[in-house]
Amino acid sequence: MLILGIETSCDETAVALYDSASHQVDQLVHTQVDIHAPYGGVVPELASRDHVTRLAPMIEHFLSERFIKPSELDGIAYTRGPGLIGALMVGACLGKSLAYGWGIPALGVHHIEAHLLAVMLEETQPDFPFVALIVSGGHSLLVHVKGVGEYHLLGETLDDAAGEAFDKTAKLLGLSYPGGPALAALAEQGDPKAYHFTRPMMHHPTCDMSFSGLKTQIAKTYAELPEDSCMADLAASFQAAVVDVLIAKSTRALKQVNSKRLVVAGGVSANQRLRRLSQTTFKKHGIDVVFPKLAYCTDNAAMVAYTGAVRMAAGEFDSDLSIQPKARWPLVDLRKPTS
């Protein structure tokens, strides 16, 4: 199957092709950083307008550059949710319209399931079952994954997502947008032991997480710092606290379901400290840790195309022409493909 993937859930416009026969993927991503930077965060209306302007020309250019005709496609997968409703509408409307015009099926894909399955784009794919830690700007959750569509929630954040805490802390420190990557880069230059911040709920007997209290503690510490203080030390100490919590909760989840396999996905899975400590920590206990390539950590259409291909191969597709994006869509609402 040759599937065209479309991703417009937030502030990246992305298209991709996934060929299930060769397991080859190709993608094109446009980021809206320059548009949102003056505001210090994503402006939903501006995001939607930019998707409208760019998506159709990107698809036309992407296919023509690769000498792919619409008649060669077997389907179109687009992000149905969760995400910004206006941004989702753009991808859903164009994706379903093109599919109808080209006489091929379309399928709305769950954004978090796509992040979770992004690791399957690697040459060596992890076997089911495994525990997945999905961490991004909008989501932080631990899931027991028994197969595609077989997801049992083990724990989630009770307030801010890990990526959201990164972004808000970066804004507090006056770092450039996008804040999370900027803070992580600054943290690499600092001492993670310079300040001791609380590790919220790290020893709580559940797999749930919380990051809003840590963010408040950072704000209070920052307000009391002398002007010549090292911001890199503050960033490194904050990052260390978040990563410690994520590793501790992942450890608890692995023990809870007696698993020796962990997949880490989502935008925060690109964080270098999280990658380093996960590998060293879990290797000691005989646990395999798998991360997607950096290109598949943040929002991208490759993961959408792959997820669409898997579900379409099982006979799933949109049954009508209605446009029904979902701003909120719990992962556990998904079901295993029936065929």
Buried (B, 14 or more C-beta within 10 A) or exposed (E): BBBBBBBBBBBBBBBBBBBBEEBEBBBBBBBBBEBBEEEBBBBBEBBBBBBBEBBBEBBEEBBEEEEBEBEEBBBBBBBBBBBBBBBBBBBBBBBBBBBBEBEBBBBBBBBBBBBBBBBBBBEEEBEEBBBBBBBBBBBBBBBBBBEBBBBBEBBBBBBBBBBBBBBBBBBBBEBEBBBBBBBBEBBEEBBBEBBEBEBBBBEBEBBBBBBBBBBEBBEEBBEEEEEEBBBBBBBBBBBBBBBBBBBBBBBBBBEBBEBEBBBBBBBBBBBBBBBEBBEEBBEEEEBBBBBBEEBBBBBBBBBBBBBBBBBBBEEBBBEEEEBEBBEEBBBEEBEEBEE
